[in-house]
C-alpha cells in the first residue's frame, strides 16, 4: 500500500466544492477534500468563513461602558428634572 490516495477523475472532482482539491481513497471507496480554497472550510469545502476584523476587546468594552454611563446619567437627569418641575 504505497499509495493511499489517487487524484479524483473529472466526474469525482465535483465532490469538493468551491475549488477544493479532491482525492480518492481507494481502499475505503471514499473521497477526501485535501485543501479548500481561501475562506472555505468543512469536509467538502462547502462553508464560507466570513473574515472579521475586531477592535481591541478592551477598547470595545471601554466604549460600551462609557455609553451605558452616559445613558444612565441622562435617565437620572430626566427623572430629577421631571420631579422638580411638578
Biopython code that builds the backbone (N, CA, C, O; Angstrom):
import numpy as np
from Bio.PDB.StructureBuilder import StructureBuilder

atoms = [
    (1, "UNK", "N", (0.833, -1.182, 0.000)),
    (1, "UNK", "CA", (0.000, 0.000, 0.000)),
    (1, "UNK", "C", (0.873, 1.239, 0.000)),
    (1, "UNK", "O", (0.890, 2.001, 0.967)),
    (2, "UNK", "N", (1.587, 1.432, -1.074)),
    (2, "UNK", "CA", (2.449, 2.602, -1.175)),
    (2, "UNK", "C", (1.631, 3.859, -1.396)),
    (2, "UNK", "O", (1.927, 4.907, -0.820)),
    (3, "UNK", "N", (0.599, 3.761, -2.230)),
    (3, "UNK", "CA", (-0.255, 4.922, -2.492)),
    (3, "UNK", "C", (-1.550, 4.779, -1.707)),
    (3, "UNK", "O", (-2.268, 3.787, -1.833)),
    (4, "UNK", "N", (-1.832, 5.789, -0.897)),
    (4, "UNK", "CA", (-3.049, 5.754, -0.091)),
    (4, "UNK", "C", (-4.175, 6.534, -0.741)),
    (4, "UNK", "O", (-5.328, 6.406, -0.332)),
    (5, "UNK", "N", (-3.867, 7.333, -1.736)),
    (5, "UNK", "CA", (-4.903, 8.117, -2.382)),
    (5, "UNK", "C", (-4.551, 8.355, -3.840)),
    (5, "UNK", "O", (-3.386, 8.297, -4.235)),
    (6, "UNK", "N", (-5.571, 8.622, -4.625)),
    (6, "UNK", "CA", (-5.421, 8.913, -6.044)),
    (6, "UNK", "C", (-6.163, 10.204, -6.347)),
    (6, "UNK", "O", (-7.138, 10.529, -5.669)),
    (7, "UNK", "N", (-5.719, 10.942, -7.351)),
    (7, "UNK", "CA", (-6.490, 12.124, -7.745)),
    (7, "UNK", "C", (-7.873, 11.697, -8.256)),
    (7, "UNK", "O", (-8.011, 10.638, -8.870)),
    (8, "UNK", "N", (-8.866, 12.504, -8.008)),
    (8, "UNK", "CA", (-10.214, 12.221, -8.484)),
    (8, "UNK", "C", (-10.283, 12.430, -9.992)),
    (8, "UNK", "O", (-9.561, 13.257, -10.549)),
    (9, "UNK", "N", (-11.166, 11.666, -10.651)),
    (9, "UNK", "CA", (-11.361, 11.885, -12.085)),
    (9, "UNK", "C", (-12.310, 13.073, -12.292)),
    (9, "UNK", "O", (-12.756, 13.688, -11.324)),
    (10, "UNK", "N", (-12.611, 13.387, -13.536)),
    (10, "UNK", "CA", (-13.413, 14.585, -13.837)),
    (10, "UNK", "C", (-14.791, 14.546, -13.196)),
    (10, "UNK", "O", (-15.294, 15.582, -12.761)),
    (11, "UNK", "N", (-15.403, 13.393, -13.129)),
    (11, "UNK", "CA", (-16.734, 13.289, -12.524)),
    (11, "UNK", "C", (-16.675, 13.407, -11.003)),
    (11, "UNK", "O", (-17.608, 13.921, -10.385)),
    (12, "UNK", "N", (-15.606, 12.943, -10.409)),
    (12, "UNK", "CA", (-15.483, 12.935, -8.952)),
    (12, "UNK", "C", (-15.018, 14.271, -8.380)),
    (12, "UNK", "O", (-15.191, 14.523, -7.188)),
    (13, "UNK", "N", (-14.432, 15.124, -9.209)),
    (13, "UNK", "CA", (-13.899, 16.385, -8.693)),
    (13, "UNK", "C", (-14.988, 17.298, -8.150)),
    (13, "UNK", "O", (-14.693, 18.208, -7.375)),
    (14, "UNK", "N", (-16.234, 17.077, -8.538)),
    (14, "UNK", "CA", (-17.315, 17.921, -8.023)),
    (14, "UNK", "C", (-17.636, 17.603, -6.556)),
    (14, "UNK", "O", (-18.412, 18.319, -5.923)),
    (15, "UNK", "N", (-17.049, 16.543, -6.021)),
    (15, "UNK", "CA", (-17.253, 16.225, -4.607)),
    (15, "UNK", "C", (-16.801, 17.380, -3.723)),
    (15, "UNK", "O", (-17.486, 17.741, -2.766)),
    (16, "UNK", "N", (-15.660, 17.954, -4.041)),
    (16, "UNK", "CA", (-15.158, 19.115, -3.300)),
    (16, "UNK", "C", (-15.692, 20.376, -3.955)),
    (16, "UNK", "O", (-15.490, 20.604, -5.148)),
    (17, "UNK", "N", (-16.369, 21.183, -3.173)),
    (17, "UNK", "CA", (-16.972, 22.404, -3.700)),
    (17, "UNK", "C", (-15.985, 23.570, -3.631)),
    (17, "UNK", "O", (-14.976, 23.507, -2.929)),
    (18, "UNK", "N", (-16.288, 24.603, -4.352)),
    (18, "UNK", "CA", (-15.579, 25.880, -4.283)),
    (18, "UNK", "C", (-14.074, 25.761, -4.521)),
    (18, "UNK", "O", (-13.282, 26.448, -3.877)),
    (19, "UNK", "N", (-13.691, 24.893, -5.442)),
    (19, "UNK", "CA", (-12.292, 24.788, -5.839)),
    (19, "UNK", "C", (-11.414, 23.963, -4.932)),
    (19, "UNK", "O", (-10.190, 24.056, -5.015)),
    (20, "UNK", "N", (-12.007, 23.146, -4.056)),
    (20, "UNK", "CA", (-11.213, 22.291, -3.188)),
    (20, "UNK", "C", (-10.547, 21.170, -3.976)),
    (20, "UNK", "O", (-11.055, 20.767, -5.023)),
    (21, "UNK", "N", (-9.414, 20.660, -3.488)),
    (21, "UNK", "CA", (-8.673, 19.594, -4.152)),
    (21, "UNK", "C", (-9.214, 18.239, -3.704)),
    (21, "UNK", "O", (-9.199, 17.925, -2.513)),
    (22, "UNK", "N", (-9.691, 17.441, -4.652)),
    (22, "UNK", "CA", (-10.314, 16.155, -4.354)),
    (22, "UNK", "C", (-9.314, 15.007, -4.492)),
    (22, "UNK", "O", (-8.545, 14.949, -5.452)),
    (23, "UNK", "N", (-9.337, 14.098, -3.521)),
    (23, "UNK", "CA", (-8.541, 12.878, -3.577)),
    (23, "UNK", "C", (-9.457, 11.691, -3.317)),
    (23, "UNK", "O", (-10.381, 11.769, -2.507)),
    (24, "UNK", "N", (-9.190, 10.591, -4.015)),
    (24, "UNK", "CA", (-9.960, 9.367, -3.834)),
    (24, "UNK", "C", (-9.150, 8.404, -2.974)),
    (24, "UNK", "O", (-7.962, 8.190, -3.218)),
    (25, "UNK", "N", (-9.798, 7.827, -1.968)),
    (25, "UNK", "CA", (-9.154, 6.844, -1.102)),
    (25, "UNK", "C", (-9.672, 5.480, -1.548)),
    (25, "UNK", "O", (-10.777, 5.086, -1.175)),
    (26, "UNK", "N", (-8.880, 4.751, -2.347)),
    (26, "UNK", "CA", (-9.377, 3.529, -2.987)),
    (26, "UNK", "C", (-9.793, 2.429, -2.016)),
    (26, "UNK", "O", (-10.836, 1.806, -2.215)),
    (27, "UNK", "N", (-9.009, 2.175, -0.977)),
    (27, "UNK", "CA", (-9.327, 1.050, -0.098)),
    (27, "UNK", "C", (-10.552, 1.305, 0.764)),
    (27, "UNK", "O", (-11.089, 0.364, 1.350)),
    (28, "UNK", "N", (-11.015, 2.552, 0.862)),
    (28, "UNK", "CA", (-12.221, 2.873, 1.611)),
    (28, "UNK", "C", (-13.375, 3.226, 0.688)),
    (28, "UNK", "O", (-14.504, 3.393, 1.147)),
    (29, "UNK", "N", (-13.107, 3.343, -0.609)),
    (29, "UNK", "CA", (-14.104, 3.779, -1.586)),
    (29, "UNK", "C", (-14.752, 5.079, -1.127)),
    (29, "UNK", "O", (-15.975, 5.197, -1.048)),
    (30, "UNK", "N", (-13.893, 6.053, -0.825)),
    (30, "UNK", "CA", (-14.343, 7.319, -0.286)),
    (30, "UNK", "C", (-13.533, 8.450, -0.907)),
    (30, "UNK", "O", (-12.502, 8.216, -1.537)),
    (31, "UNK", "N", (-14.006, 9.670, -0.723)),
    (31, "UNK", "CA", (-13.328, 10.857, -1.243)),
    (31, "UNK", "C", (-12.916, 11.754, -0.084)),
    (31, "UNK", "O", (-13.480, 11.695, 1.008)),
    (32, "UNK", "N", (-11.934, 12.570, -0.352)),
    (32, "UNK", "CA", (-11.409, 13.473, 0.659)),
    (32, "UNK", "C", (-11.060, 14.790, -0.010)),
    (32, "UNK", "O", (-10.472, 14.812, -1.091)),
    (33, "UNK", "N", (-11.422, 15.879, 0.632)),
    (33, "UNK", "CA", (-11.017, 17.195, 0.142)),
    (33, "UNK", "C", (-9.738, 17.569, 0.868)),
    (33, "UNK", "O", (-9.749, 17.874, 2.061)),
    (34, "UNK", "N", (-8.645, 17.543, 0.136)),
    (34, "UNK", "CA", (-7.331, 17.759, 0.736)),
    (34, "UNK", "C", (-7.153, 19.205, 1.173)),
    (34, "UNK", "O", (-6.714, 19.460, 2.295)),
    (35, "UNK", "N", (-7.480, 20.137, 0.320)),
    (35, "UNK", "CA", (-7.330, 21.543, 0.684)),
    (35, "UNK", "C", (-8.470, 22.329, 0.073)),
    (35, "UNK", "O", (-8.864, 22.106, -1.072)),
    (36, "UNK", "N", (-8.987, 23.248, 0.856)),
    (36, "UNK", "CA", (-10.073, 24.116, 0.399)),
    (36, "UNK", "C", (-9.501, 25.441, -0.073)),
    (36, "UNK", "O", (-8.409, 25.843, 0.329)),
    (37, "UNK", "N", (-10.254, 26.113, -0.933)),
    (37, "UNK", "CA", (-9.869, 27.453, -1.366)),
    (37, "UNK", "C", (-9.920, 28.397, -0.173)),
    (37, "UNK", "O", (-10.484, 28.074, 0.873)),
    (38, "UNK", "N", (-9.329, 29.556, -0.347)),
    (38, "UNK", "CA", (-9.275, 30.532, 0.734)),
    (38, "UNK", "C", (-10.680, 30.895, 1.211)),
    (38, "UNK", "O", (-11.574, 31.110, 0.393)),
    (39, "UNK", "N", (-10.877, 30.965, 2.508)),
    (39, "UNK", "CA", (-12.122, 31.325, 3.190)),
    (39, "UNK", "C", (-13.184, 30.231, 3.174)),
    (39, "UNK", "O", (-14.294, 30.471, 3.649)),
    (40, "UNK", "N", (-12.892, 29.037, 2.647)),
    (40, "UNK", "CA", (-13.849, 27.935, 2.681)),
    (40, "UNK", "C", (-13.339, 26.862, 3.628)),
    (40, "UNK", "O", (-12.131, 26.684, 3.784)),
    (41, "UNK", "N", (-14.273, 26.142, 4.267)),
    (41, "UNK", "CA", (-13.879, 25.109, 5.214)),
    (41, "UNK", "C", (-14.922, 24.002, 5.238)),
    (41, "UNK", "O", (-15.899, 24.063, 4.492)),
    (42, "UNK", "N", (-14.738, 23.016, 6.060)),
    (42, "UNK", "CA", (-15.553, 21.819, 6.287)),
    (42, "UNK", "C", (-15.091, 20.685, 5.385)),
    (42, "UNK", "O", (-14.174, 20.853, 4.581)),
    (43, "UNK", "N", (-15.728, 19.542, 5.523)),
    (43, "UNK", "CA", (-15.243, 18.329, 4.870)),
    (43, "UNK", "C", (-15.312, 18.391, 3.352)),
    (43, "UNK", "O", (-14.526, 17.727, 2.675)),
    (44, "UNK", "N", (-16.240, 19.176, 2.800)),
    (44, "UNK", "CA", (-16.361, 19.270, 1.347)),
    (44, "UNK", "C", (-16.130, 20.703, 0.854)),
    (44, "UNK", "O", (-16.494, 21.034, -0.275)),
    (45, "UNK", "N", (-15.540, 21.533, 1.672)),
    (45, "UNK", "CA", (-15.282, 22.949, 1.340)),
    (45, "UNK", "C", (-16.582, 23.691, 1.040)),
    (45, "UNK", "O", (-16.624, 24.555, 0.164)),
    (46, "UNK", "N", (-17.634, 23.349, 1.770)),
    (46, "UNK", "CA", (-18.943, 23.913, 1.460)),
    (46, "UNK", "C", (-19.306, 25.148, 2.264)),
    (46, "UNK", "O", (-20.247, 25.855, 1.902)),
    (47, "UNK", "N", (-18.596, 25.428, 3.334)),
    (47, "UNK", "CA", (-18.947, 26.565, 4.169)),
    (47, "UNK", "C", (-17.983, 27.729, 3.949)),
    (47, "UNK", "O", (-16.764, 27.560, 3.965)),
    (48, "UNK", "N", (-18.560, 28.911, 3.743)),
    (48, "UNK", "CA", (-17.761, 30.123, 3.582)),
    (48, "UNK", "C", (-17.525, 30.719, 4.959)),
    (48, "UNK", "O", (-18.465, 30.928, 5.725)),
    (49, "UNK", "N", (-16.294, 30.986, 5.259)),
    (49, "UNK", "CA", (-15.933, 31.547, 6.555)),
    (49, "UNK", "C", (-15.738, 33.043, 6.391)),
    (49, "UNK", "O", (-14.823, 33.485, 5.696)),
    (50, "UNK", "N", (-16.602, 33.825, 7.033)),
    (50, "UNK", "CA", (-16.502, 35.272, 6.951)),
    (50, "UNK", "C", (-15.303, 35.754, 7.763)),
    (50, "UNK", "O", (-15.086, 35.316, 8.892)),
    (51, "UNK", "N", (-14.552, 36.636, 7.186)),
    (51, "UNK", "CA", (-13.428, 37.218, 7.901)),
    (51, "UNK", "C", (-13.904, 38.477, 8.596)),
    (51, "UNK", "O", (-14.556, 39.322, 7.982)),
    (52, "UNK", "N", (-13.586, 38.605, 9.854)),
    (52, "UNK", "CA", (-13.993, 39.789, 10.593)),
    (52, "UNK", "C", (-12.759, 40.472, 11.149)),
    (52, "UNK", "O", (-11.752, 39.837, 11.462)),
    (53, "UNK", "N", (-12.867, 41.741, 11.259)),
    (53, "UNK", "CA", (-11.805, 42.499, 11.914)),
    (53, "UNK", "C", (-12.430, 43.162, 13.130)),
    (53, "UNK", "O", (-13.420, 43.883, 13.006)),
    (54, "UNK", "N", (-11.874, 42.928, 14.273)),
    (54, "UNK", "CA", (-12.429, 43.460, 15.511)),
    (54, "UNK", "C", (-11.414, 44.404, 16.147)),
    (54, "UNK", "O", (-10.200, 44.246, 16.020)),
    (55, "UNK", "N", (-11.965, 45.373, 16.822)),
    (55, "UNK", "CA", (-11.112, 46.279, 17.583)),
    (55, "UNK", "C", (-10.617, 45.536, 18.816)),
    (55, "UNK", "O", (-11.079, 44.439, 19.129)),
    (56, "UNK", "N", (-9.700, 46.136, 19.485)),
    (56, "UNK", "CA", (-9.200, 45.572, 20.730)),
    (56, "UNK", "C", (-10.367, 45.390, 21.699)),
    (56, "UNK", "O", (-11.184, 46.297, 21.860)),
    (57, "UNK", "N", (-10.448, 44.251, 22.331)),
    (57, "UNK", "CA", (-11.569, 43.951, 23.228)),
    (57, "UNK", "C", (-11.653, 44.955, 24.372)),
    (57, "UNK", "O", (-12.750, 45.331, 24.786)),
    (58, "UNK", "N", (-10.517, 45.387, 24.881)),
    (58, "UNK", "CA", (-10.520, 46.371, 25.958)),
    (58, "UNK", "C", (-11.091, 47.699, 25.512)),
    (58, "UNK", "O", (-11.822, 48.350, 26.258)),
    (59, "UNK", "N", (-10.759, 48.104, 24.293)),
    (59, "UNK", "CA", (-11.270, 49.356, 23.744)),
    (59, "UNK", "C", (-12.780, 49.278, 23.550)),
    (59, "UNK", "O", (-13.498, 50.226, 23.868)),
    (60, "UNK", "N", (-13.257, 48.165, 23.036)),
    (60, "UNK", "CA", (-14.689, 47.985, 22.817)),
    (60, "UNK", "C", (-15.438, 47.986, 24.138)),
    (60, "UNK", "O", (-16.515, 48.573, 24.241)),
    (61, "UNK", "N", (-14.878, 47.332, 25.150)),
    (61, "UNK", "CA", (-15.509, 47.317, 26.468)),
    (61, "UNK", "C", (-15.562, 48.692, 27.094)),
    (61, "UNK", "O", (-16.552, 49.043, 27.735)),
    (62, "UNK", "N", (-14.516, 49.475, 26.919)),
    (62, "UNK", "CA", (-14.479, 50.835, 27.464)),
    (62, "UNK", "C", (-15.533, 51.705, 26.796)),
    (62, "UNK", "O", (-16.229, 52.462, 27.473)),
    (63, "UNK", "N", (-15.660, 51.609, 25.487)),
    (63, "UNK", "CA", (-16.663, 52.394, 24.766)),
    (63, "UNK", "C", (-18.065, 52.002, 25.222)),
    (63, "UNK", "O", (-18.920, 52.867, 25.415)),
    (64, "UNK", "N", (-18.302, 50.712, 25.394)),
    (64, "UNK", "CA", (-19.608, 50.244, 25.856)),
    (64, "UNK", "C", (-19.908, 50.779, 27.251)),
    (64, "UNK", "O", (-21.026, 51.221, 27.517)),
    (65, "UNK", "N", (-18.937, 50.744, 28.131)),
    (65, "UNK", "CA", (-19.134, 51.239, 29.498)),
    (65, "UNK", "C", (-19.436, 52.734, 29.500)),
    (65, "UNK", "O", (-20.300, 53.176, 30.257)),
    (66, "UNK", "N", (-18.759, 53.514, 28.686)),
    (66, "UNK", "CA", (-18.983, 54.957, 28.618)),
    (66, "UNK", "C", (-20.395, 55.242, 28.103)),
    (66, "UNK", "O", (-21.089, 56.106, 28.640)),
    (67, "UNK", "N", (-20.816, 54.529, 27.077)),
    (67, "UNK", "CA", (-22.165, 54.737, 26.524)),
    (67, "UNK", "C", (-23.224, 54.404, 27.574)),
    (67, "UNK", "O", (-24.201, 55.140, 27.714)),
    (68, "UNK", "N", (-23.048, 53.316, 28.307)),
    (68, "UNK", "CA", (-24.015, 52.947, 29.355)),
    (68, "UNK", "C", (-24.054, 54.005, 30.453)),
    (68, "UNK", "O", (-25.132, 54.374, 30.918)),
    (69, "UNK", "N", (-22.899, 54.491, 30.865)),
    (69, "UNK", "CA", (-22.859, 55.528, 31.908)),
    (69, "UNK", "C", (-23.551, 56.810, 31.450)),
    (69, "UNK", "O", (-24.290, 57.423, 32.220)),
    (70, "UNK", "N", (-23.321, 57.213, 30.221)),
    (70, "UNK", "CA", (-23.963, 58.428, 29.693)),
    (70, "UNK", "C", (-25.479, 58.250, 29.666)),
    (70, "UNK", "O", (-26.220, 59.166, 30.021)),
    (71, "UNK", "N", (-25.937, 57.079, 29.248)),
    (71, "UNK", "CA", (-27.378, 56.825, 29.228)),
    (71, "UNK", "C", (-27.976, 56.851, 30.626)),
    (71, "UNK", "O", (-29.056, 57.403, 30.832)),
    (72, "UNK", "N", (-27.273, 56.253, 31.592)),
    (72, "UNK", "CA", (-27.763, 56.275, 32.970)),
    (72, "UNK", "C", (-27.823, 57.703, 33.526)),
    (72, "UNK", "O", (-28.781, 58.062, 34.212)),
    (73, "UNK", "N", (-26.821, 58.502, 33.237)),
    (73, "UNK", "CA", (-26.805, 59.901, 33.698)),
    (73, "UNK", "C", (-27.969, 60.665, 33.073)),
    (73, "UNK", "O", (-28.618, 61.462, 33.752)),
    (74, "UNK", "N", (-28.238, 60.436, 31.804)),
    (74, "UNK", "CA", (-29.367, 61.110, 31.143)),
    (74, "UNK", "C", (-30.698, 60.690, 31.755)),
    (74, "UNK", "O", (-31.586, 61.525, 31.925)),
    (75, "UNK", "N", (-30.848, 59.424, 32.086)),
    (75, "UNK", "CA", (-32.092, 58.955, 32.708)),
    (75, "UNK", "C", (-32.265, 59.595, 34.084)),
    (75, "UNK", "O", (-33.349, 60.080, 34.406)),
    (76, "UNK", "N", (-31.216, 59.600, 34.894)),
    (76, "UNK", "CA", (-31.291, 60.211, 36.225)),
    (76, "UNK", "C", (-31.588, 61.702, 36.100)),
    (76, "UNK", "O", (-32.414, 62.229, 36.845)),
    (77, "UNK", "N", (-30.938, 62.378, 35.185)),
    (77, "UNK", "CA", (-31.173, 63.810, 34.969)),
    (77, "UNK", "C", (-32.619, 64.061, 34.561)),
    (77, "UNK", "O", (-33.234, 65.010, 35.048)),
    (78, "UNK", "N", (-33.169, 63.245, 33.691)),
    (78, "UNK", "CA", (-34.553, 63.403, 33.248)),
    (78, "UNK", "C", (-35.526, 63.188, 34.400)),
    (78, "UNK", "O", (-36.509, 63.919, 34.523)),
    (79, "UNK", "N", (-35.268, 62.200, 35.239)),
    (79, "UNK", "CA", (-36.134, 61.944, 36.396)),
    (79, "UNK", "C", (-36.075, 63.114, 37.369)),
    (79, "UNK", "O", (-37.113, 63.547, 37.869)),
    (80, "UNK", "N", (-34.900, 63.625, 37.643)),
    (80, "UNK", "CA", (-34.743, 64.757, 38.572)),
    (80, "UNK", "C", (-35.459, 65.993, 38.033)),
    (80, "UNK", "O", (-36.153, 66.675, 38.787)),
    (81, "UNK", "N", (-35.306, 66.289, 36.761)),
    (81, "UNK", "CA", (-35.939, 67.460, 36.159)),
    (81, "UNK", "C", (-37.459, 67.295, 36.167)),
    (81, "UNK", "O", (-38.173, 68.265, 36.417)),
    (82, "UNK", "N", (-37.962, 66.109, 35.904)),
    (82, "UNK", "CA", (-39.420, 65.922, 35.875)),
    (82, "UNK", "C", (-40.025, 66.074, 37.270)),
    (82, "UNK", "O", (-41.131, 66.601, 37.390)),
    (83, "UNK", "N", (-39.337, 65.630, 38.331)),
    (83, "UNK", "CA", (-39.841, 65.791, 39.680)),
    (83, "UNK", "C", (-39.759, 67.249, 40.163)),
    (83, "UNK", "O", (-40.632, 67.708, 40.900)),
    (84, "UNK", "N", (-38.734, 67.958, 39.755)),
    (84, "UNK", "CA", (-38.617, 69.347, 40.208)),
    (84, "UNK", "C", (-39.573, 70.259, 39.483)),
    (84, "UNK", "O", (-39.922, 71.313, 40.014)),
    (85, "UNK", "N", (-40.012, 69.902, 38.292)),
    (85, "UNK", "CA", (-40.962, 70.739, 37.544)),
    (85, "UNK", "C", (-42.403, 70.533, 38.001)),
    (85, "UNK", "O", (-43.263, 71.352, 37.676)),
    (86, "UNK", "N", (-42.692, 69.475, 38.737)),
    (86, "UNK", "CA", (-44.064, 69.208, 39.183)),
    (86, "UNK", "C", (-44.443, 70.027, 40.347)),
    (86, "UNK", "O", (-45.567, 69.918, 40.839)),
]
sb = StructureBuilder()
sb.init_structure("model")
sb.init_model(0)
sb.init_chain("A")
sb.init_seg("    ")
for serial, (resi, resn, name, xyz) in enumerate(atoms, 1):
    if name == "N":
        sb.init_residue(resn, " ", resi, " ")
    sb.init_atom(name, np.array(xyz, "f"), 0.0, 1.0, " ", f" {name:<3s}", serial, name[0])
structure = sb.get_structure()
